[in-house]
Amino acid sequence: MPHHHPRGISRRAVTRATAATGLAVLFGATASVGRARAATQVSARTVDVSVSSPALGRSAPVRLILPSDFAAQPDRTYPVLYLLHGAHDDYTSWTRETDIEAFTEGRDLIVAMPDAGPTGIPSAWRDGPDYETFQLQEVPALLARDYRASSVRAVAGVSTGGYGAMAHAARHPGAFTAAASYSGILDTTAPGVPSLVDAIVARENLAPLTLWGNPLLNAPTWRDFNPRAKAGGLRGTPLYVSNGSGVVGGSGDWLPEALESLLWPSAHSFTGILALLGIPVTTHFYSGGGHSWAYWKGEFTASWPMLAGALGLPE
C-alpha cells in the first residue's frame, strides 16, 4: 500500500468522477445479505444472536466472536471491539471479508458486529429506526448480561460504518476507549457528501428525508449527526483515520476509486478540525486506493496496536 501523501485532488476531478459513475452505483455491493437466526452457532467461537430491539421496532442480529477461553473462565469479563459494516452490506461482512476470527484467536476480547440496516448508517433516523440506541445501549446491555462483557469498548468501521464509529464516539464522549475509521464519511456536509448520503438511502428504496431531513431546512439535525461538527467530543479518545485519494494515482479500478476520491475531502475536513481543536489523531492518507476491503483489511491491521492498547490487550 503506498505511504506517500498526495496534496489532494481538485473538486472538479471529484465532481467529474462522481457524475460519470452515478452515486448509487458507486456504493453498490455484490455481497449477499445474511438472515438473522436467534443464537445460531456459526463456528467454534462465532455465534449470531438476535436482539429484541425496541429502538428498531424489531429483532435485529449481532454476530459475536467469543474469546478462546470463554467457557473455561466463567467468572471473567472481557472488553469488546465493535466492528461496523458499510452500506448495502450486513453484520456478516467482517467475518466474510477478513480473517478477524483467526486474528483474534487467543486474544482476550469479544468482537461484536451489530446490524446497522441496509444503508449501514447507524444513526437515529428522523422518521425510522434508531440504530444509534441499538448499537450503543441495547447490544451492550445484552453483552453485559449474557456474555460477560466489561464496560471497556472500542469501535472501528468501514465506509458508513466508519461514519458510525466516529459519530458514536463523538456524540457520546467516553463511550469508547478508541475509534477507527477506514474510508468513512466523516464530514456529512462536505461538498458532494449530502447527495451521496441521499443516494445511499434511496438505493435501498427509502426516502432520503427519513434519515436527517433536508440538508438545508434541517441543517441543525445534519450538524448534530456530523462527526466533524461533534469533533470536540473526541478529546481524550485515541483515533485512527485512513482514506485513499482514489482516482488520482489509482490502479484503474475506477468505480471504487471514484468513490474514494469523493470521500477524500471529507476525511481531510474532519482531521483538519481535529488539528484546530488540538485533538491527536493517527492518519494514513495514501495515494490511489479504492473503496474496498482490499484496502480496509490492511488499515485494520495498521490500527490494531492503537485499538489493542485502548482495550487493555497486548498487540
Secondary structure, 3 states (H helix, E strand, C coil): CCCCCCCCCCHHHHHHHHHHHCHHHHCCCCCCCCCCCCCEECCCCEEEEEEEECCCCEEEEEEEECCCCCCCCCCCCEEEEEEECCCCCCCCHHHHHCCHHHHCCCCCCEEEEECCCCCCCCCECCCCCEHHHHHHHHHHHHHHHHCCEEEEEEEEEECHHHHHHHHHHHHCCCCCCCEEEECCCCCCCCCCHHHHHHHHHHHCCCCCHHHHCCCCCCHHHHHHCCCCCCHHHHCCCCEEEEEECCCCCCCCCHHHHHHHHHHHHHHHHHHHHHHHHCCCCEEEEECCCCCCHHHHHHHHHHHHHHHHHHHCCCC
